[in-house]
Amino acid sequence: MSSALDDLLDFTRPAFRRDPVPTYNCLRERAPIATVERGALQFTVLTRHADIVTVLRDPRMSVDRSFQPKPTGDDGVDPATLHPLARALRALSRVMLFRDPPDHTRLRGLVNKAFTPRMVESLRPRIQALVDELLAKPLADGGCDIVRDLAEPLPILVIAELLGLPATDRGDLKRWSDNLAAMLDGSIAMQHLASAIPSAVALIEYLRVHLEAKRKAPSDDLLSAMLAAQEQDEHLTDDEILGTAVVVMGAGHETTTNLIGNGVLALLRNPGELEQLREQPGLIGTGVDEILRFDSPVQATSRVPVETVELFGARFEKGREIGLLLGAANHDPAVFADPGRLDLGRRDNRHVSFGFGIHFCIGAGLARLEGEIALGTLVRRASKLALAASDDTLEWRPGWLLRGLTSLPVTV
Ligand code: HEM
């Protein structure tokens, strides 16, 4: 690989962190199937929309890095006899994001039964009330940090509501799931394991207590709905329910924070579109999908072939990781007209920000609803919405897989 290409593939560069799109465009044009070698590590990076979709729909492409059979269902071990760490690891091994069929199909079915469009829609008034509550002080003060005051607190409050957990526990829930998010995106660095493991244990023990309480007194929430699904299917275990609750927390909060933060920034940088949205509030429906495409909260995912595969004229070796740059696919001119332009009314928006295929985001409906309500309400009520810092001082969170700002000071 040329050193110019090697530089392009260094996603820690400050220029890439500020704006990854020029790098994506360059890669897509010059090396759409780029092979990377970093010491003993070899992987392939894809940037074309069509190639990424082809890989995501191919059943030979696995999300399971170990290829080891793992137990699901009931393994006959009573959780009460296990050390809390072993209990936590058992529940985490039941996370659907890292399982292939047939386990994945079972685990996903569990959530599908419970996480219905009706349940998501029933959260609308509650999400609106939470957004109104969170915006009350900023509107009275005339300014705020959108990330700290709206984008960060909202998703964790909504997930607590969805699972039927007390909102007063949100401080703990946020801390535990922040630490866990690194574990769930599969790229945990050793130094973060030290805080992620106790968080995993604390979160799972906390959820286990609430699960027992819901078993005795069910209510209208996702944990109770999963317990009801368990009554229909004796093979579903408590660990699978807990693993699912954990993945919902881990996958659903920072991603949605970034949708709101990146969305407000995209609107501020495109005042014409912001004005359009003020004049036509109904644009928020297509607008949220355009924001997801334009500055994707999840920039990449990956797959590993379970056998050597030939696809679109290239050879993918068994076991060698394939990086799929979703953010690059979302700016592919073969699919999107004028991809660098934010067009809130864009039709036929085939972005892959929620993935594609069997692992397509289960929370997409909920994330869209939160985005619509948060951004729609802000634009409607904040008549003086403007950036209160210089654009070039904005900072992005560490890591590049999940893309979001650390803070976004605005006047409202
Ligand atoms: C803007 C916000 C969100 C974005 C951009 C996003 C993105 C994604 C993506 C790209 C995937 C597929 C990963 C892959 O195929 O490797 C995924 C899967 C998933 N997401 Fe989301 N997500 C968001 C919000 C949520 C929310 C709110 C929830 C739940 C409350 C959620 C729960 C899940 C779950 C459970 C999966 C795994 C599905 C499976 O493996 O079958 N996500 N998400």
Boltz pocket constraint, residues with backbone or C-beta under 6 A from the ligand:
constraints:
  - pocket:
      binder: B
      contacts: [[A, 96], [A, 97], [A, 98], [A, 108], [A, 159], [A, 244], [A, 247], [A, 248], [A, 249], [A, 251], [A, 252], [A, 253], [A, 255], [A, 256], [A, 259], [A, 296], [A, 297], [A, 298], [A, 301], [A, 302], [A, 352], [A, 353], [A, 354], [A, 355], [A, 356], [A, 358], [A, 359], [A, 360], [A, 361], [A, 362], [A, 363], [A, 364], [A, 366], [A, 367]]
      max_distance: 6.0
